[in-house]
Amino acid sequence: PFYFGGIISGSIGFPVSDFPYKYHTESETINNPVYVDLFFGIPIGFSIYPWKNSVELYAEIDNGLGLVKLWNGGFGQNSVAGKFYPIYELKIKIGIAWDFINLSLCGNYDIMKGVSFEIQLGCIINIGGTRTIGSLTQEKNDEIAK
């Protein structure tokens, strides 16, 4: 039931209000900046299948390095961005997965934003095979039933 691996993820945080004022370049107003984060980490966790079917419950700790910057969301001449800064990040996650779909609740800590919370909806990509958690569980149940 225990696992570990590697993870790469990206996220964008949007300001709740004007952040902190309007920005101008050559007398043109540009978009408020967004917070861009690229995360590289090592997940360590455990999972259980309480109903002996394709439903999985899991808990995980992701420990790693993030690269963050402020960016106005523009491209080309309209792009205004700071440089990437490395930060330490820690994520504690609990979730449920069914077949190849998963839903997680996360508590996050990093040295730039402090404590934050998020909800993740994702999919599991099985590299090196086409079998899903549901098909593996069904195969095991069929073997037990024989």
N, C-alpha and C positions, 0 to 999 in steps of 0.2 A: 503493500500500500504506500510505500515511501518512494519519492522520486526527486530528481534534480535535473537541471538542464541549463540552457542559455536562452536569453530573451532579448529581443531588440524591439522597441516600440517608440512611437512618436505621438506627441499630443500638442494641442494648441489651446491656450487659455484666453478667453475673451474678457476685456474689462467690463465691469458692471456699469460704469458711467464714464464720462469723458476722462481720459487718462493722461496726464492730470490736466491738460488743457489742449487747445487746438494746435496742430503743428502746421507749419508753412515752409515751403521751399520755393524760392524765387516768386514770392507772393501768391503761390498756389496752395490751397489747403489740402493736406493729405490725410489719409485714414489714421485713426488712433492705433497705436501699436498693439500687437497681440504677443503673448508669451509662448514661445516655441520651445519644445523640450524633446530631445532625442535621448532615449534611455537604453543603456546596455547593462544587463544584470544577470544574476544567477538565481533562479527560483529553486527553493527547497520546500517540499511540501509532502502531504499525504492525502490519500483519497480512499473512500469507502463506497461500496455498492450495497446500501442497506436493504434493498428490496430484491436483490438478485436479478436485476434487469439492467437496462441501459442507462439508468439514472445514477449519476456519480455525484457525491458530495465531497468537496475538497477544501483544504486550508493550505495557505502558501505564504512564504516570506520571500520577497524579491529584494536582493541587496545588490547595489551597483552604482554606476556612475552615470550622471546625466550631463548633457551639453545643452545649455539654455541661452536664449537671446531674445531681444525684443525686435519685432519686425512689423512693418505697416501693412503687410499683405499685398504689396504692389510688386510688379515685375518690370524689368527694363529700367527706363528712366524714372518711373514712378516708385521704384523700390528704395526704401530706406530701412536699414537694418543695423543693429549693433553687432559686435563680434560674439562668438560662442564662448561661454564661460563654463568650465567644468564644476560640477557640484556632486556631493554625495546624496544618494536617495535610498530610502527604505520604504517598502510597501508591504503591508500585511493584508492578505486577501482571503475571503471566504466565498465559496460559490457552489453552484450546482451546474452540472452538465448533462445534457441528454443527447445521445448519439454524437453528433459533431458540433452542437451549439452549446455555448456556455454563457452564464450570467454570474458576475462577481460584484461584491461590495468590497471596497478597498479603503483602508486608512493609509495615508501617505505622509512621509516626513522628508523634507529636503532642507538644506541650509539656506536656501533663498526664499522660499514661500512659507516655510514652517510646516504646520500640520494642515492637511487638506483631505477631502473625502471625494470618492468618485464611484460611479457605477459603470461597469464594463460589460458590453455585449460582444461576443466574438465567436469564432469558429475554430475548430481543431483541424489542422492540416496534417495528415498522416504521411510523412515523407518516407518513401521507400515501400509503400504498399497502398492498397485501396480499401483495406478493412477499417471499419469504424469501431468505436467502443461498443455500440449496440450489436454489431455483427459478431464481435468477439464474445460478448456476454451471452448472446443467443446460442452460439456454437458451444460454449461451455455448458449452458443449461441443457442443450440437446444431448451432450455426452453424459451428463448426470442422469437424465431421464432414461437412458438405455439400460 
